[in-house]
Amino acid sequence: MRLILTNNKQVVSKISFKKYLHLIIGLALIMLVGSELSGQKAGRNFDPKRPSQNRPARMDKVIIGYYPSNKRTVVDYRQIEFGYLTHLAEAFTWPDSQGNLIVSPDFIYPELLAAAHQKGVKVIMSIGGWGNCAGFPPMAASAEKRSRFISQVLGFCLLHGYDGVDLDWEFVSNEEERTNFSTLVKELSAVLKAQNPPLLLTMAAPAGPYWGRWINFEELHPYFDYISFMTYDYYGPWTDHAGHNSPLYTCLNDPCGSVDDTFSYALIRGIPLKKVLLGIPFYGRSFEAAGLYKPATSSQNYVYSEVKKLMASDWKYKWDECAEVPYLISPSKKTLLSFDDQRSVLKKGRYLLEKKVAGFIIWEITGDVVNGRPELLPVVYQAINYQGDK
């Protein structure tokens, strides 16, 4: 709200000093209220009963929300509630085999960066992602290609105003790649940290030792601002039996793992707690199986908004007291669907506070939008910032 005052001398001459003082105070109050409402428009995006999206001046924990650039037709920048985030990771760009940075046309989204920065949220460019990583091994193996890649990454960040870079190489998978990944991280970090202000460097890390064995976490953690463990996809089409997509705890000594197992793994690998981020999935996985930990023949992916529709039908809700996450059973009782809801997010938030890790990543922030509003994102924020509200 902008107020324009004209002919001030005439105003003062016609009213008393006391009334003038009251007028000035009133105008100040109007301007204060106006500043609180700036950016909000009447209509479907404005609800006076809804708590303010603005974060407190100090957010104790980190919340990085991934935003796939190809989802802007589903949730555009005006629908993102930035007040619940500290960082936004826009996904994805990727390297080709020659070390060129590949950027799809829909990735360039200046309105997104402007809206995030206006709310005090840092935006990082996520590079790689599942299905986009074939260029990493040849690029990282060549000093010339690494230099080309790093130069293009830096140039793109500076040109478009990104606050840093997120590496999502899925997955480093042998000894040669292990060595080359370490070199890439060190060289990229040196360039990013030489900027004024320094640019961020984070990574999306595998949730356990199967892929994690090929990453020198003990050596590399000083080069990263955060190491984000992808604590989901513990079970899926690649497992021969059903289980939870993101269980908080392991049950029946099942070998596929859990969030708690990943946290223990991060400690074993020597990563400081202040750099550890854990993952919250805004999606679930179904299994054609007779029950949890039973043989499964197929698995499908459901975003949370799709799960909500099933919950509103005749799928039966169950809570696993061991894993501390929910699941649904289909009417035929031949399909189960594991997912996260408000209750399990609160459980994971309390776990994070107890373990004193830095915060959460979310894959991905368009998945929980129901009737135009996020349902899980506010709970993620409240779970780790409103410690008094139990």
N, C-alpha and C positions, 0 to 999 in steps of 0.2 A: 504494500500500500504506500503510495507517495502523496504527500500533501504539499500543495503549492500556496504560499502566502504572498499576497500582493498588497501594496498600499499600507504598509505597517504604520507609518507616521499618522495617517488619517485615523486608523483604528485606535491608537494610543490617545489621540487628542479627544476622542469622543467617549471614552470610558475611563473610569477611575483606575488608579494603579492596582487596587485590590482586585477589581474585576479582571484587569489585564493579567494579573498573576494567576487567578483561577483559570483564565482562558489558556494560558501557557501550559499549566499542569494538565488540563483536560486534553489539549492537543498532544502532549507527551504520552499520556495514557493511550490515546487513540493510536499513535504511531507504534507504541509497544505492542498493543494487541494486533495491529496490522502486521508487524514483523513476525508474530507467531503464526499468523494465518497465511503468510506469503507462500505462493506455490500451490495452495489448496484451492480447488475450484468447486463451486456448487454443482451438484448433480450426483451421478452414480459413484464418483470417487470421493465424495465428501460425506462423512458421517460424524456429526458432532458428539455422538455417544461413544465413539471408538477412542481408546486411549491414544495419545500422541505417538507418532512413529519416531519422533526424535529421541535419540539415545541420551542417557545421562551424560554429563560432561566427561565422565570416566567410565569406560567399559573395561572390566577386569580381564575378560577372556577374549580370545580371537574367534571369530566366526567367518570363515571363508565360504561363500556360496558360489558354486559353479553355475554358469549361465551359458548354455549352448547357443551360439549365435544363430543357428538355424531354427531356433524356437521363438524368434521375435514375433512371428505371426500368431503364436499361442499366447505369449506374455511379452508385451513390449516394455520399453524402459519406464513408461508412465505407471505401469502396474506393479513394478518392483518396490517392495517396502524396505528401502535401504536402511531405515532406522534399526533394523534387527541384524545388520551385518557390519563387520569391520572392513572386510575385503570382498571384492567381487572378482572371480576368475572367469574371464571370458574364454570360451572353448569353441573350436580349437584352430590354431595354425599348425603347420608341420614342416619338417625339412624334406627336401627331395634328395636323391642320391648324390647330387653335386654340391650340396650344402646351401642351396637356395631356400629361402623362407617362402613357403606357399601360403597365400592368404586368399580365401574365398571372398567373392564380392560382398556377401552378406555379413562378413566379419567386421568390416569397417562401419562403425556405428557411433559417430561422434555424439549423438544425443545421449547414448548410454553413459559414456564417460563424463559428459557434462553433468548429467543428473546425479551420478554417483559422487563426483567431486563436490557438488553443491551440498550434499549431505555428509561430507567428510569421510566418504568411503573410498579406499584405495582400490584401483583396478589393475589387475595383473593379467598378462597375456599367457594363456595356457597353451603349451606347445606339445603336440603329440595326441595322446588319447587312443583308445582301442581302435585298431584298424588304420591308424595314421602313422605308424612308427617304422615302416619299412626303410625310410631314408636315414634313420638314426645310425645304424651300424656303419654304412659306407661313409657318411659324413664324419662321424666321430673318429674313424680310422685314419683320416688324412689331415695333416696340419693345414694344408691349403684350404680344404673344404670347411674345416672347423672355423678358420679365420673368416671365410666368406660368410658362413652362417652367423657367427657372432656379430659381425659387422652389420648384417642385414637386420638381425634382431634388435640391436641397439638403435639403429636408424629408425626402424618402425616404431619403437617405443617412444623415442624423442619426438618424432614427427606427429604422432597421434596422442601423446600425453599419457601413456601407460606408466604405472608406478613400479613395474617390475615384471618378472617372468616366472612362470611355473613350468617345470620340466615334468612331462608325463610320458616317459619312455616305457611302454608296456610290451615286452619286458627285456631288460638286460639279461642275457641268457647264456653267456659262456665266459671263459677267462679273458679272451681277447676283448670282448665288449666291456667287461668289468674294468680293465685297464683304461680303455678309451673313454668310457663314461667318466672316470675319475679325472682324466685330462680335460675333457670338455667342461666339467663342472668348475674346475679351478680356473680355466681360462675365461669362461663366461662370467664367473663371479668377479674376477679382477676387473673386467671391463665395466660391469654394472656398478660395482662399488666405487669406481673412480669418478662417477658422475656426481654432480652437485645439485640437489641432494642425491645420495646413493640410491640406486634402484634395488628393489627387493629380488631375492632369488628363493624360490620354494620348490619342492618336488612332491609329486604324488607317488607314494611308496607302496610296494606290495605288502600285504598284511601278515606275511609269515616267511619262514626260512626257505621255502621251495624256490621262490624267485629272489628273495632277499639275500641269499648267499652270494649273489653275484654283484652286490653293491658294498663298497667299502664305507659303511656308515661311520665306523670309528674314526676314519681319516677325513671323511667329507663333511661331517656335521658342522664344523666351524664355517664352512662356505655357504651354508644355507641359513636363511632367517627362520624357516619352519620346514619340518619334514612331516608330511601329511599321510598318515597310514590309511589306506582304503579298506576300512573295516566293514566290508560288505562283500557279497559274492562268495561267501564261504561255501555255499552249496549252489548248484546250478546244473545246466545240461552236461557239464564236464564231470559231475559226480554220479556214481552208480546208485545212489540212494538219496532219499529226501532229507531235508534239514532246513534250518532257518537261514534266511538270507544274511542276517546280521545279529546272531545271538550275543547277548552280553556275556553269558557264561557257557562253558562247554558242559554237555550232559552225556552221561553214559560212556565217558572216555572216548567219545567219537573223535577221530583224527583230523576232521576238517577245520577245527579251530573256532575261535570266538574273539570278541573284542578284548576280553580279559587276557586271552592268550597273546594277542598282538601287543598289548601293553607290556606284558612280561618280556616279550621278544625285544621291544624297543629298549627296555632297561638293559637287557643282556648285551645289546649291541652298543651300549654306551652313549645313547643320545640324551642330551640334557632335557629334563622335563619341560623347560621353558620353550623348547623348540618342537615338542611332540604335539601333533594334532591327530584326533581320531575322527572317523567318518560316521555320518548319519545318512542313510539312504532314504530318499523320498520316493521309493519304489519297492516292490516286493517281487517274489518269485513263486510260481506255482509248480507243483509236482504231481504227476499221475502216479499215485502211490497209495498203499493201504494205510499209511500213517507215517509219522516222523521216524526217521532212521530206517525206514523200510525201503526195499528196492523200488526204484523209480524208472519209468520208461520215457518220460519227456518233461520238459520244464519251459515255462513261459515267463515273460517279464510284464509286470503291471505297475504303472505309476500309481501313486497314492490316490489321485482323483478317481482312477478306475476302480481301485479297491473299495473306495467309499460307495460306489454304485452297487457293488456286490454285497456290501454290508447292509445296504438298504433293501436288498432282496431277501432271498431265503437261505443265503449262506450262513452257516453257524459260526459265531465268534468263540474262540478259545484263547485262554491265556496259559502260557507255559511257565510254571513257577520255577523251574530249574533254569531255563535260558533267559527268563524275564523279558520275553517278547510275545506278541500275539500271533495268531494264525487263524485262517478261516477253513472250514470244511464245506465242500460243495454239497448240494442236496443229494447227489448220488453217492456221496461218501467215497468217491474214487479220486477226488482231487483235493489237495490242501494247498493253501497259499500263505506263505510267510511274509510279513511286512512289519513296518514300524508305525506306531500310532502315538498319540499324546502321552499315554501312560509309559510306554517303553522309552520315549524320548526323555521324559522326566527321570526315569531310572538311570539312563546313560548320563544325563547331566549331573546327577548326584555322584555317580561313579567318577566322572571327570574331576569334580571338585575334591573328592576324597583322595584321588591319586595325584592331584596338583599338576595336571598337564595343562598345556597352553590354551587348548580350545578344540573346536570342531571344524571339519570341512563338511559340506553338504553336496551330494550329487543327487539331483540338481534342483535348482530353486523354482523351476516351473512345474515340477511334479505334484506339488501339494496344493495347487491353486484350485479351489472349489467355489463356484459362483463368484469368480473374480477376486477372491481373497485367499491368502495363504492360511492353511490350518496348522501346519507343523512348525513353520519358521518362527512364529512368535513364541512357541513353546520351547524351542531350542534356546532362544534368547533368555526367556524367563528362567529356564532350568539352571542356567549357569551364572546368571546375574542377579536374580531376585532370591538370594539365599534365605531370606527370612520368610518367604512365602512357600510353605510346604503343603 
